[in-house]
Amino acid sequence: MLFPHPLLDALRDSPGSPAFEHGPRTVSRGELLDLIRRLAGALAQAGLGPGRGVAVRTGVSPEAFAAQLAAHALGCRVVGVRPGYPAGQLAHVLGMQVDALLVDGSTATPGLLTAAGPLPVLPLEELLARPDDGRPLIVTARPDDVAALTFTSGSTGRPKGCAITYRALSEHWAWQPRRWGPVAAELAAAFERYLLFGTLASMVVLEFLAPCLLGGGTAVIPEDDGRPVFPYAIERYRITGSIITVPRLYQMLGLLRDEAVDVGSLRALMVSGSPISPSRLAAAAQRLGPVIYQGYGQTEAGNIAMLTPGDIAHGPARLLASVGRPHPGVEISVWDEEDREVATGGTGEIHVRSPYLMSGYWGQPEETRDTLRDGWLRTRDLGHLDEEGYLYLVGRTRDVIMVNAMVVYAGPIERVLTGHPDVEEAYVAGAPDELTGEAVHAFVVPAAGRDPDRDALTALVRAELGDDSVPRTITVVSAVPVAASGKPDKRALLDRHGGRMF
């Protein structure tokens, strides 16, 4: 069934049940469906339809979600504009054959409007204020048109637009409840009251919002009360499920050590965005209970694999170092530098094949050819599979530091450092060095009440990984800066502490 039909049908089937809670408002599924219908009519009047590009930069609201679904129903190419883009990146994203820019009152900033230039700007409030012409909601999307451009984090300075077709979204595990396996069905049931925050431009946000709405749950958009969303919104709104980045998880666990906040309503918390050490994963499960899922995915591929609470609670201890097993329909293969598949247990570059991969990078055929090969996506992550199909990450093929012309991977160093009881978090990056070409620099967040000994950490890395992996500097920091993507910002760490990345 072509996307977005499954969601529209689910809304029709239960029109009286709540789809969103937004502050004091409750929006039923029937009301959401009517919003989608009205906005589809208004967007069509603005000249949008199959194959047309509409950039979307809005806050998180039921109306903003309805506008995106309306654009999909029309068959538009929805270009998700993340918050935090500087002027140059905004111009880059808005230059990807965009026909109009959809904004709302919270996002129509002078900088955004300047970057839009001559593009027609469609304020969401004005679209909603137009008279309802009563036209029915008819899906005119075409399978092989691009449904969405979602963007990589932009660490190179120019975010790459990952083109996802309507056919791919129609095959995506999250949007097809008839194909849900046991894990997806379990998540959907646990997302009865799903905490929705962040940005609707994120594929991850939409990917896990889908099981909530398709499974009969309610998406709860929290009001800003000046406190961290985690854990206070969980207590305030009796949240049963959400996604969370690793830095937010660490922050929440730190707050829970010092304050009695009731998070007992939680049934599923999906940790994603960056690796988490086995010891911290175990600590999170011990504090929060059997609710922790760990997801591994990429913008280009969606969610690839998942570690479940059952794996954490009942599996062997080694599974804490894995990111779980692939979703149904997802194939994982590990290849060596000669593009040969390695034996089970062997380390190499992870390749993924699924029916919902991106079709390519928008306007970048060479990057596409380098990343997609014979239906397989190069993840540029290093790892291995065990005999039961669990995937273990080792590092990034590009997260490398060249020390004396030797390749050093940041991931293994981070894992060794977080294995020390005095270290809560560790982040490793490379910076230019006159003597060695590049040098390793580590940043560690101490465990509560601990004072990491740099000499001990240095000795630990040397013993585990050898001299080339030993950090030139180990800097103790109270917290790690977070990029707009929600991931730890190593570039900012280096800039703050006197280093510089290439």
C-alpha positions as CSV (number, residue, x, y, z in Angstrom):
1,M,0.0,0.0,0.0
2,L,1.6,3.3,-1.2
3,F,2.7,5.8,1.5
4,P,0.9,7.7,3.1
5,H,-2.2,5.5,2.7
6,P,-1.6,3.3,5.8
7,L,-1.6,6.3,8.1
8,L,-4.6,7.9,6.5
9,D,-6.5,4.7,6.7
10,A,-5.5,4.3,10.4
11,L,-6.8,7.9,11.1
12,R,-10.1,7.0,9.4
13,D,-10.5,3.8,11.4
14,S,-10.4,5.6,14.8
15,P,-11.6,9.2,14.3
16,G,-12.5,9.8,17.9
17,S,-9.2,8.7,19.5
18,P,-6.6,11.3,20.4
19,A,-3.7,11.6,17.9
20,F,-1.9,14.5,19.6
21,E,-1.8,16.3,22.9
22,H,-0.2,19.8,22.5
23,G,-0.4,21.8,25.7
24,P,-4.0,22.1,26.7
25,R,-5.2,20.9,23.2
26,T,-6.1,17.4,22.2
27,V,-6.4,16.7,18.4
28,S,-8.3,13.6,17.5
29,R,-7.4,11.3,14.6
30,G,-10.5,12.6,12.8
31,E,-9.5,16.2,13.3
32,L,-5.9,15.4,12.2
33,L,-7.3,13.8,9.0
34,D,-9.4,16.9,8.3
35,L,-6.4,19.1,8.8
36,I,-4.4,17.0,6.3
37,R,-7.3,17.3,3.8
38,R,-7.7,21.1,4.2
39,L,-3.9,21.7,3.9
40,A,-3.6,19.4,0.9
41,G,-6.2,21.6,-0.8
42,A,-4.4,24.8,0.2
43,L,-1.0,23.5,-1.0
44,A,-2.6,22.4,-4.3
45,Q,-4.0,25.9,-4.7
46,A,-0.4,27.2,-4.3
47,G,0.7,25.1,-7.3
48,L,2.2,22.1,-5.5
49,G,1.6,18.5,-6.6
50,P,3.5,15.4,-7.8
51,G,7.2,16.0,-8.3
52,R,7.2,19.5,-6.8
53,G,9.6,20.4,-4.0
54,V,8.5,22.0,-0.8
55,A,11.0,22.8,1.9
56,V,9.5,22.6,5.4
57,R,10.9,24.5,8.4
58,T,8.3,24.5,11.2
59,G,8.1,23.8,14.9
60,V,6.6,20.7,16.3
61,S,2.8,20.9,16.2
62,P,-0.1,18.8,15.0
63,E,-0.6,21.4,12.2
64,A,3.0,21.1,11.1
65,F,2.8,17.3,10.9
66,A,-0.5,17.6,9.0
67,A,1.1,19.9,6.5
68,Q,3.9,17.4,5.8
69,L,1.4,14.6,5.4
70,A,-0.7,16.8,3.1
71,A,2.4,17.5,0.9
72,H,3.1,13.7,0.8
73,A,-0.5,13.0,-0.2
74,L,-0.1,15.4,-3.1
75,G,3.1,13.6,-4.1
76,C,5.5,16.4,-3.3
77,R,9.2,16.1,-2.5
78,V,9.4,17.2,1.1
79,V,12.7,18.9,1.9
80,G,13.2,18.8,5.7
81,V,15.1,21.9,6.9
82,R,16.7,21.3,10.3
83,P,17.0,24.0,12.9
84,G,20.4,25.5,13.4
85,Y,21.6,25.7,9.8
86,P,23.9,28.7,9.2
87,A,23.2,30.9,6.2
88,G,25.4,29.0,3.8
89,Q,23.9,25.6,4.7
90,L,20.4,27.1,4.4
91,A,21.2,28.4,1.0
92,H,22.6,25.0,0.0
93,V,19.5,23.1,1.2
94,L,17.0,25.5,-0.2
95,G,18.8,25.3,-3.6
96,M,17.8,21.7,-4.1
97,Q,15.1,22.4,-6.7
98,V,12.7,23.7,-4.1
99,D,9.5,25.3,-5.4
100,A,8.2,26.8,-2.1
101,L,9.1,27.2,1.5
102,L,6.6,26.2,4.3
103,V,7.1,28.0,7.6
104,D,5.1,28.8,10.7
105,G,5.2,31.7,13.2
106,S,8.0,30.1,15.3
107,T,10.4,29.7,12.4
108,A,9.9,32.6,9.9
109,T,13.0,34.3,11.0
110,P,14.8,37.0,8.9
111,G,17.7,34.7,8.3
112,L,15.5,32.0,6.9
113,L,13.5,34.4,4.7
114,T,16.7,36.0,3.4
115,A,18.1,32.5,2.5
116,A,14.9,31.7,0.7
117,G,15.4,34.6,-1.6
118,P,12.8,34.6,-4.4
119,L,11.2,31.3,-3.2
120,P,7.4,31.6,-2.5
121,V,6.9,31.5,1.2
122,L,3.8,29.7,2.5
123,P,3.0,30.6,6.2
124,L,1.2,27.7,7.8
125,E,-1.2,30.0,9.6
126,E,-2.3,31.6,6.4
127,L,-2.9,28.2,4.7
128,L,-5.1,27.2,7.6
129,A,-7.0,30.5,7.5
130,R,-8.0,30.0,3.9
131,P,-11.7,29.0,3.2
132,D,-12.2,25.3,3.1
133,D,-13.2,24.5,-0.5
134,G,-14.4,21.0,0.6
135,R,-12.3,19.1,-1.9
136,P,-11.7,15.4,-0.9
137,L,-8.3,14.1,0.1
138,I,-7.0,12.2,-2.9
139,V,-3.5,10.7,-2.8
140,T,-1.7,11.6,-6.0
141,A,1.8,10.4,-5.0
142,R,3.7,8.3,-7.5
143,P,5.9,5.3,-6.4
144,D,9.2,6.3,-8.0
145,D,9.1,10.1,-7.2
146,V,11.2,11.3,-4.3
147,A,9.0,11.7,-1.3
148,A,11.6,13.2,1.1
149,L,15.1,14.7,1.2
150,T,16.5,14.2,4.6
151,F,20.0,15.4,5.4
152,T,23.2,14.0,6.9
153,S,24.5,15.9,9.9
154,G,26.7,18.2,7.8
155,S,30.0,17.6,9.5
156,T,31.7,18.3,6.2
157,G,30.0,21.7,6.0
158,R,27.5,20.7,3.2
159,P,24.7,18.5,4.3
160,K,24.0,15.7,1.8
161,G,20.3,15.3,0.8
162,C,19.3,11.6,1.0
163,A,16.5,11.0,-1.5
164,I,13.8,8.6,-0.2
165,T,11.2,7.6,-2.8
166,Y,7.5,6.9,-2.1
167,R,8.1,3.3,-3.0
168,A,10.8,3.1,-0.3
169,L,8.6,4.7,2.3
170,S,5.9,2.3,1.4
171,E,8.3,-0.6,2.2
172,H,9.6,1.0,5.4
173,W,9.0,-1.1,8.5
174,A,7.7,1.8,10.5
175,W,4.9,2.8,8.1
176,Q,3.5,-0.7,7.3
177,P,1.8,-2.2,10.4
178,R,0.8,-5.3,8.4
179,R,4.5,-6.2,8.2
180,W,5.5,-5.4,11.7
181,G,7.5,-8.1,13.4
182,P,7.3,-8.8,17.1
183,V,9.7,-6.0,18.0
184,A,7.9,-3.3,16.0
185,A,4.6,-4.4,17.4
186,E,6.0,-4.3,20.9
187,L,7.3,-0.8,20.4
188,A,4.0,0.4,18.9
189,A,2.2,-0.9,22.0
190,A,4.7,0.8,24.3
191,F,4.3,4.1,22.5
192,E,0.8,4.6,24.0
193,R,1.9,8.1,25.2
194,Y,4.8,9.0,23.0
195,L,7.0,12.1,23.8
196,L,7.4,14.0,20.6
197,F,10.0,16.7,20.5
198,G,12.9,17.9,18.4
199,T,12.2,18.5,14.7
200,L,9.9,17.0,12.1
201,A,12.8,17.4,9.7
202,S,14.4,14.4,11.3
203,M,13.8,11.0,9.7
204,V,14.4,9.3,13.1
205,V,11.7,11.4,14.7
206,L,9.2,10.5,12.0
207,E,10.3,6.9,11.9
208,F,9.4,6.4,15.6
209,L,6.3,8.6,15.5
210,A,4.8,6.3,12.9
211,P,4.4,3.3,15.3
212,C,2.8,5.5,17.8
213,L,0.1,6.9,15.5
214,L,-0.4,3.6,13.5
215,G,-0.6,1.6,16.8
216,G,-3.3,3.7,18.3
217,G,-1.1,5.8,20.6
218,T,-1.0,9.6,21.3
219,A,1.9,11.8,20.5
220,V,2.5,14.2,23.4
221,I,4.2,17.5,22.5
222,P,5.6,18.9,25.8
223,E,5.4,22.6,26.8
224,D,8.7,24.3,27.7
225,D,8.8,24.8,31.4
226,G,12.5,25.6,31.5
227,R,13.6,22.2,32.7
228,P,15.2,19.4,30.6
229,V,12.6,17.3,28.8
230,F,14.1,14.2,30.3
231,P,13.1,13.2,32.9
232,Y,10.7,16.0,33.9
233,A,8.3,15.7,31.0
234,I,8.1,11.9,31.5
235,E,6.7,12.5,35.0
236,R,4.5,15.4,34.1
237,Y,2.8,13.8,31.1
238,R,3.0,10.1,32.2
239,I,5.0,9.3,29.1
240,T,5.3,5.6,28.1
241,G,7.8,5.9,25.2
242,S,10.2,8.1,23.4
243,I,13.5,8.3,21.6
244,I,16.6,9.8,23.3
245,T,20.2,10.6,22.3
246,V,23.1,9.3,24.3
247,P,24.0,12.8,25.8
248,R,20.4,13.3,26.9
249,L,20.3,9.9,28.5
250,Y,23.5,10.6,30.4
251,Q,22.0,13.9,31.6
252,M,18.8,12.3,32.7
253,L,20.6,9.6,34.6
254,G,22.6,12.2,36.3
255,L,19.5,14.1,37.3
256,L,17.8,11.0,38.6
257,R,20.8,10.3,40.9
258,D,20.1,13.6,42.6
259,E,16.3,14.0,42.4
260,A,13.3,11.9,43.0
261,V,11.5,12.1,39.6
262,D,8.9,9.5,38.8
263,V,9.7,7.9,35.5
264,G,7.8,4.7,36.3
265,S,5.4,5.2,33.4
266,L,8.1,4.4,30.8
267,R,7.8,1.2,28.8
268,A,10.1,1.9,25.9
269,L,13.0,4.3,25.5
270,M,14.9,4.1,22.2
271,V,18.6,5.2,22.6
272,S,20.1,6.3,19.3
273,G,22.3,8.7,17.5
274,S,25.8,7.6,18.8
275,P,27.4,4.6,20.5
276,I,26.9,3.9,24.2
277,S,29.3,1.9,26.2
278,P,28.2,-1.5,27.6
279,S,28.7,-0.3,31.2
280,R,26.5,2.8,30.6
281,L,23.9,0.7,28.8
282,A,23.7,-1.7,31.7
283,A,23.5,1.2,34.2
284,A,20.6,2.7,32.3
285,A,18.7,-0.6,32.2
286,Q,19.3,-1.1,35.9
287,R,18.0,2.4,36.8
288,L,15.1,2.6,34.4
289,G,14.1,-1.1,34.2
290,P,13.5,-3.3,31.1
291,V,12.6,-0.4,28.8
292,I,15.8,0.3,27.0
293,Y,16.1,-0.3,23.3
294,Q,19.3,0.6,21.4
295,G,18.9,1.5,17.8
296,Y,21.5,1.6,15.0
297,G,20.7,3.4,11.8
298,Q,21.7,6.0,9.3
299,T,19.9,8.8,7.5
300,E,20.6,6.9,4.2
301,A,19.0,3.7,5.5
302,G,16.7,4.4,8.4
303,N,16.8,2.1,11.4
304,I,19.0,-0.9,10.6
305,A,19.2,-3.0,13.8
306,M,17.9,-2.9,17.3
307,L,18.9,-4.3,20.7
308,T,15.8,-5.0,22.8
309,P,15.2,-5.0,26.6
310,G,14.9,-8.8,26.4
311,D,18.4,-9.0,24.8
312,I,19.8,-6.8,27.6
313,A,18.0,-8.6,30.5
314,H,18.2,-12.2,29.4
315,G,21.0,-12.4,26.8
316,P,24.7,-13.1,27.5
317,A,26.7,-10.1,28.8
318,R,28.5,-9.7,25.5
319,L,25.2,-8.5,23.9
320,L,25.6,-5.2,25.8
321,A,28.4,-4.4,23.3
322,S,26.1,-5.0,20.3
323,V,23.5,-2.9,18.6
324,G,21.2,-5.9,18.1
325,R,19.9,-7.7,15.1
326,P,18.5,-6.3,11.9
327,H,14.9,-5.5,11.3
328,P,12.9,-8.0,9.1
329,G,13.8,-7.3,5.5
330,V,17.1,-5.7,6.3
331,E,20.3,-7.6,5.3
332,I,23.7,-6.9,6.8
333,S,27.0,-7.9,5.3
334,V,30.6,-7.2,6.4
335,W,33.2,-6.6,3.7
336,D,37.0,-6.3,3.7
337,E,39.0,-3.6,1.9
338,E,38.9,-5.7,-1.3
339,D,35.0,-5.7,-1.2
340,R,35.0,-9.4,-0.2
341,E,32.5,-10.7,2.5
342,V,34.4,-11.6,5.6
343,A,33.6,-14.7,7.7
344,T,31.3,-14.5,10.7
345,G,33.2,-12.7,13.5
346,G,35.5,-10.9,11.1
347,T,35.7,-7.2,11.2
348,G,35.2,-5.0,8.2
349,E,33.0,-2.3,6.7
350,I,29.2,-2.8,7.3
351,H,27.0,-2.9,4.2
352,V,23.2,-2.8,4.3
353,R,20.6,-3.8,1.8
354,S,16.8,-3.2,2.3
355,P,13.8,-2.1,0.3
356,Y,13.8,1.3,2.0
357,L,17.3,2.6,1.4
358,M,17.7,6.0,-0.1
359,S,17.9,6.1,-3.9
360,G,20.9,8.4,-3.8
361,Y,22.3,11.7,-2.7
362,W,20.4,14.6,-4.4
363,G,22.5,16.1,-7.1
364,Q,25.6,14.2,-6.2
365,P,26.0,11.2,-8.6
366,E,29.6,10.5,-7.7
367,E,28.9,10.4,-4.0
368,T,25.9,8.1,-4.8
369,R,28.0,5.7,-6.9
370,D,30.6,5.6,-4.1
371,T,27.9,4.8,-1.4
372,L,25.4,2.6,-3.3
373,R,26.9,-0.5,-5.0
374,D,24.7,-3.2,-6.6
375,G,21.9,-2.5,-4.1
376,W,24.2,-2.4,-1.1
377,L,24.7,0.8,1.0
378,R,28.2,1.4,2.4
379,T,27.6,2.6,5.9
380,R,31.3,3.5,6.4
381,D,31.0,1.9,9.9
382,L,33.3,-0.9,11.0
383,G,32.0,-3.9,12.8
384,H,31.3,-7.6,12.8
385,L,28.4,-10.1,13.1
386,D,28.3,-13.0,15.6
387,E,26.9,-16.4,15.0
388,E,23.4,-15.3,16.1
389,G,23.3,-12.3,13.8
390,Y,24.0,-9.6,16.4
391,L,25.9,-6.6,15.0
392,Y,28.8,-5.1,16.9
393,L,30.3,-1.7,15.9
394,V,34.0,-1.1,16.1
395,G,34.4,2.4,14.6
396,R,34.0,4.6,11.5
397,T,36.0,4.1,8.4
398,R,36.2,7.9,8.2
399,D,36.5,8.6,12.0
400,V,40.2,8.0,11.7
401,I,43.3,9.8,12.9
402,M,46.6,9.4,11.0
403,V,49.3,9.2,13.6
404,N,52.8,8.8,12.0
405,A,51.0,7.6,8.8
406,M,49.3,4.9,10.9
407,V,45.5,4.6,10.9
408,V,44.0,5.0,14.4
409,Y,40.3,4.7,14.9
410,A,38.5,6.9,17.4
411,G,35.8,4.4,18.4
412,P,38.0,1.8,20.1
413,I,39.8,4.5,22.1
414,E,36.5,5.8,23.3
415,R,35.3,2.4,24.3
416,V,38.5,1.7,26.3
417,L,38.2,5.0,28.1
418,T,34.5,4.5,29.0
419,G,35.5,1.1,30.4
420,H,37.3,2.8,33.2
421,P,35.1,3.3,36.3
422,D,36.1,6.9,36.7
423,V,34.8,7.8,33.2
424,E,31.2,8.4,32.3
425,E,31.6,9.5,28.7
426,A,34.6,9.7,26.3
427,Y,35.0,11.5,22.9
428,V,38.1,11.2,20.7
429,A,39.1,13.4,17.8
430,G,42.2,14.1,15.8
431,A,43.9,17.5,15.2
432,P,46.9,18.5,13.1
433,D,50.3,18.0,14.8
434,E,53.7,19.1,13.5
435,L,55.5,16.0,14.8
436,T,53.0,13.2,13.9
437,G,50.8,14.6,11.2
438,E,47.8,14.2,13.4
439,A,47.5,13.6,17.1
440,V,44.8,11.9,19.2
441,H,42.9,14.1,21.7
442,A,40.5,12.7,24.2
443,F,37.8,14.4,26.2
444,V,36.3,12.6,29.2
445,V,33.3,13.4,31.4
446,P,34.0,12.0,34.9
447,A,31.6,9.6,36.6
448,A,29.8,11.1,39.6
449,G,32.2,11.8,42.4
450,R,35.2,10.6,40.5
451,D,38.4,12.4,39.4
452,P,39.9,10.5,36.4
453,D,43.7,10.0,36.6
454,R,45.1,10.9,33.2
455,D,48.2,8.7,33.7
456,A,46.0,5.7,34.5
457,L,43.8,6.3,31.4
458,T,46.9,6.7,29.2
459,A,48.3,3.4,30.5
460,L,44.9,1.7,29.9
461,V,44.8,2.8,26.3
462,R,48.4,1.8,25.7
463,A,47.8,-1.7,27.2
464,E,44.6,-2.3,25.2
465,L,45.4,-0.6,21.8
466,G,49.1,0.2,21.6
467,D,51.2,3.4,21.5
468,D,49.7,4.9,18.4
469,S,46.3,5.1,20.0
470,V,47.5,6.9,23.2
471,P,45.9,10.4,23.3
472,R,48.3,13.3,23.2
473,T,46.0,15.1,25.6
474,I,43.2,13.9,27.9
475,T,40.9,16.8,28.9
476,V,38.3,16.4,31.7
477,V,35.1,18.3,30.7
478,S,31.8,18.6,32.7
479,A,29.7,18.0,29.6
480,V,30.0,17.5,25.9
481,P,28.5,20.1,23.5
482,V,25.8,18.7,21.2
483,A,25.4,19.6,17.6
484,A,22.1,20.5,16.0
485,S,21.7,16.8,14.9
486,G,21.7,15.8,18.6
487,K,25.0,14.1,18.4
488,P,28.2,14.9,20.3
489,D,30.0,17.8,18.7
490,K,33.7,16.8,18.6
491,R,34.6,19.8,16.4
492,A,33.3,22.1,19.2
493,L,35.3,20.2,21.8
494,L,38.5,20.8,19.9
495,D,37.7,24.4,19.2
496,R,37.0,25.1,22.9
497,H,40.2,23.4,24.1
498,G,42.7,24.7,21.6
499,G,42.6,22.1,18.8
500,R,41.3,22.2,15.3
501,M,39.9,19.5,13.0
502,F,40.7,19.2,9.3
